[in-house]
């Protein structure tokens, strides 16, 4: 059982991915998302959300 509010891990992972992509030029989006899912224990639906989120962010 976690004491963090629901979705907090997803917010932390999104921030972590953004930082990783900004400061590490050799990391791809898919690899960063994969690493975040392991690090923050996220579900596959969260990975799909982050892939859409960052893809749309790049378009806009």
SEPA-583126 format. One line per field, with one value per residue (C-alpha): residue number from 1; x, y, z. Coordinates in Angstrom, 3 decimals, padded with zeros to 6 digits. Each point is the difference from the previous one (the first is absolute). Example, Ala and Ser with C-alpha at 12.3 -4.5 7.8 and 13.67 -1.06 7.14 Angstrom:
<nodes>
pos <- (1|2)
c1 <- (012.300|001.370)
c2 <- (-004.500|003.440)
c3 <- (007.800|-000.660)
</nodes>
This chain:
<nodes>
pos <- (1|2|3|4|5|6|7|8|9|10|11|12|13|14|15|16|17|18|19|20|21|22|23|24|25|26|27|28|29|30|31|32|33|34|35|36|37|38|39|40|41|42|43|44|45|46|47|48|49|50|51|52|53|54|55|56|57|58|59|60)
c1 <- (000.000|001.316|-000.548|000.483|-003.113|-001.111|001.796|002.959|002.339|-001.175|000.738|003.435|000.713|-001.050|002.324|002.806|-000.424|000.019|003.250|001.562|-000.873|001.253|003.367|000.891|000.183|000.549|-003.332|-003.046|-003.537|-000.964|003.068|-000.639|-003.629|001.079|002.473|-002.596|-002.517|002.499|001.226|-003.479|-001.804|-002.489|-002.628|000.047|-002.904|002.226|002.717|-002.545|-001.146|003.572|000.737|-003.060|000.771|003.567|-000.897|-002.699|002.328|002.549|-002.671|-001.345)
c2 <- (000.000|003.415|003.192|002.112|001.319|-001.951|001.292|001.428|-002.658|000.870|003.695|-000.812|-002.293|002.662|002.524|-002.591|-000.819|003.689|000.530|-003.127|001.028|003.535|-000.885|-003.355|000.264|-003.731|-001.057|-000.624|000.701|-003.671|-000.952|002.799|-001.110|-003.611|001.015|002.203|-002.853|-002.172|002.777|001.210|-003.378|001.217|-001.975|-000.494|002.474|002.625|-000.693|000.471|003.277|001.307|-000.995|001.957|002.914|000.476|-000.621|002.685|002.324|-000.254|000.800|003.058)
c3 <- (000.000|-000.979|001.940|-003.123|-001.747|-003.043|-003.086|001.917|-001.423|-003.509|000.592|001.372|-002.938|-002.509|001.611|000.138|-003.712|-000.937|001.878|-001.469|-003.567|000.574|001.547|-001.576|-003.779|-000.544|001.597|-002.194|001.127|-000.001|002.048|002.507|000.382|000.462|002.710|001.716|000.085|001.839|002.293|000.996|-000.271|-002.589|-001.891|-003.789|-000.332|001.633|-002.575|-002.794|001.550|000.227|-003.601|-001.177|002.335|-001.210|-003.653|000.114|001.905|-002.829|-002.605|001.838)
</nodes>
